[in-house]
Amino acid sequence: MTDLLKNQDVDSLENRDLGLIDWVSPLGGWLLKKYFRASVHGLENIPRGPALYVGNHNMGMMTLDTFILFTEAYKTIGVDALPYGLAHDVPIRFPVLNQLITKMGGVRACHENAAKAFARGRKVLVYPGGDTDAMRPFKHRNKIVFSGRNGYMKLALQEKVPIIPIVAQGAHSANIIVSDNQWLAKTLHMDKWLRTKVWPLTICLPWGIVPGPAPVFLPYPTRITIEVMKPIRFRRRGEKAAQDPDYVRQCSDKVENAMQKTLTRLAEKGKTSKAA
């Protein structure tokens, strides 16, 4: 019990436990895939070597779509497909959660930790939209919400790695976020003491109406479709490119527009399937 309460170094790449992943992923991935009737496409687009996965954030704090994707990627491609995930400071430092997140490959979100992983030839996963994307209102479930955050693009350009966009559709219907209440988070200065810009009003099982994010809930059995897009590479790379705000904005717009186009297509396909 003491070991579970002892936090691992959130900046270390040595915590990832492939033995645990080998044990958890087959059954856990199979159960989640069945429950959500999930399908994963585009795994053949994952290149070898260092790269930055960029995804849309769903399901509030649970992000089970991430587990589904990388269970399939690990089964099909192997350890080269597994990323180190850049995790929010609060959950990765929380007792017990710290153990789970770090053993699954989570590290504190910062460019230094990502650079260490790239230097080893590994991949890194980031959700640029963070809390505003993960807890966007239900009416925006089929929108990419990065809120102007483009630090991920500076990272990719600085480290000269390709971006692999990953888009999940349907996962944001696993719980219902009525409103993100950014006004409340701003009024209470939550960005200062909790590092969040939202404080959502959530409807989920079994809790009903929850004022705030629900750390654990029973997700609705929504159908999830995940697509790994082709890598995006940029002509200009390196420090000068990363320090050019106009170029960074152009590159991030390219990535976000491509992801939005894919998400819209998957949502329309989902509507057609239901109608049929």
N, C-alpha and C positions, 0 to 999 in steps of 0.2 A: 504493500500500500504506500509505503514511503517513497518507493521508486516512481510511482505514478504521480506523486505530488512534486517530485523534483524536476524542475524545468530543464529541458535540453537547450543548448546554445542555439539561439535562433538565427545565427549567422553562419553556422557550420553546414557544409555539404556532406558531412560524414554521418548524419543521423538517418538518412534514408535506409530503410530496412527491406531489402528485396525478399528476404524470407517471409516477412509479414505480408508483403504485397503478393507473393506467390500463394500464400495461404488464404488471403481475404478475397482477392480479385476474381477467381473463377466462380465461386458460389455467389458472392455479392453482386458481381457484374451480371450473372445470369438472372438472378432474382429481379434486379432493377430493370433489366432489359425486358423481361416478361411483364412486370407490373406496369411499365410505361409503354409497352408495345413499341419499344424504341428501335430505330434503325440508324445505322452509322454509315455514311458514304464518304468516299474520297480518301481513304487511308493510303491509297497508292500515291497520293500527292505529297506525302511526308518525305522530305529528303533526308539523306544521311548527314550527320554532323550538326554543328551548332545552328540554332534557329530560334526565333521568338514566336511562340504561339500567342495570338491575340484573339480573345473571345468576347462574346456578349455574355453578361452576367445575369443569372436567373435564379429563381427559387429563394430569394432572400439570402439567408446565411447557410443554407444547406447545400446548394449547387450539386445535386446528385447527377446532373447531366455530365459534369466533369468526370465523375467516377465511371459512368457508362462509357464515355468516349475513350478514356485511357486504359480501361480494362480491355476493350476491343483492340486498341492500338498495340498494347503490350502482348496480347495473344497472337496478333497477326505479324507484328514487326519485331518485337522484342524490346530490350531495355533501351535501345537507342531512341525509341519513340517517346519514352517517359520523360516528362519535364520536371524541373524544379519549379514549384509554384511560388510566386511572390505573394506572400500573405500579409493581410492587415495586421498591424501591431497589436491590437487588442486580443483577437482570438488566439494568435500564435503564442502569446505570453500567458494565456489563461491556464491554470493547472489542469491536468488531464488532457485538455484539448491540445496543449503544447506537445505532449507526447505523441498524440495521434497525428497531428498535422506534420510535425517534423519527421516522423518515421515514414510518412507517405511521400516525403520529398518537399515539404514546405520550408521556406526560409523567409526571413524578414524582408519585406519589400523595400529594396533600394538598388540603385544601379551597381553598387560595388558587389553585391551578392550575385547579381545577374552576370556581371563581367567574369567573376570567378568560375561560374558554370560554363560560360562560353569558352573560356580558356581551356577547359577540360574537354571541349568538344561536345558538351551537353546542350540540351534544349531547356528553354525557360518558358513558363506560362504566365501571362498577365491578363487581367481584366481591367482595361483602362477606365471603364465607367465606374468601377468601384461600387460604393453604396448607392449612388444615384441611379446606376443601371440595374443593380441587383434588386433594388426596392422601388423601381419605377411603377407608376400606377398601371392597373390591369388594362386600361384603355390604350396604353403604349406598349403592350406586350410584344408587338411585332415591329418595334422600333429599336434601332441602335442608339443608345443614349450614353455618349462618352463625355458630354458636358464640356466640350472644349479641351479636355485633357489630352495632351499629346506628348507627355514624357516618354511613353513607350516608343514613339517614333524617334525621339532624340537618342534613346538607348540603342535602337536597331541601327541607326546611322553611325553613331559613335563606335559601336562594336563591329560594324560591317557584317551584320548577319541578316539573312532574309526573314521576312515576316510570313508566318503561316496563319491566315485567318481561319478561325473555326466559328461556325454559326449554329446555334441550337434554336429550333423553333418548337413551341409547345411547352417547353419546360417552365415558362413563366406563368403558366396556368395551374401549376401545382398548388398554389395558394393565391388568394385574391388580395391584392393591395389596392385599397380604395383610394388612398391619397398618400403621397410621400411626405406631406407636411414640412416642406423645407422652411416655411416661415417659422414654424415652431422650433425647429432645430437652430435656426439663426437667432431667434429671440432668447433661447436658453443657452446660447454660445456653446452648443454641443460640439462644434468643430474644434473648440479649444480643449475641452476636458474628456471628450469621448471620440474625437476624430471622426465624426460623422456629420454630414450636411442634411440628413433626412431623419425623420422619426415617424415612420409610416403607421397608418391605421390598417390593420391586417385582419382578414377573415380566413381562418384555417381550422382544421380538425386536429385535436378534439377541443381546442380552446375557445372556438367561436370568434368573437371580436377581441382583438388584441391591440392595445395602444402601444405600438412599438414593434420592432422586429421579433419574430418568434424564433428562438435559437433552434428548437426542435418541434416538429409538427408532423402529422400524418398527411402526406401529400395526396392531392386528388390524382386519380389514375389517368392523367392526361397523356395523349400520344406525343412522344418526343422524336423529332427528326434532327439528326446532327450531320452537318456537312463540313468536311475539311477541304478548304479551297486550295487552289494552286499557290505555291509560294510567290510572294511579291518581292522583287529585288529592285534596287534603285541605282541609277547611274552614278550619282554623286554620293559618296560615303566618306566617313571619317569625321574628325573633329570639326573641320570648317563647315561641313554640311550640317552637322548637328547643331552648330551655333548660328545658323542662318534661319531666323524665325519664319520668313516667307517660304523658304524651301521646306521647312519642317511642316508648315501648315498645308502646303500643296500635297506633300506625301501622305500626311494623315488623312486629308480629305479623300485621296485616292483609295486608301484602305477602307475608310468608313463607308464611302459610297458603294464600294464593291460588296462589303458585308451587308449593307442595307438592301442592295439589289437581290442578294442571295436570300436574305430573310424574307423579303416580300414574296419572292418566287416560292419559297417553301410554304409560306402561309397560304398563298393562293392554291397551291397544290393540295394542301390539307383541306381546304374548303371544298375543292372539287371531289376529293376522295369521300368526304362525308356526304356530299350530295348524291354521289353514285351509290 
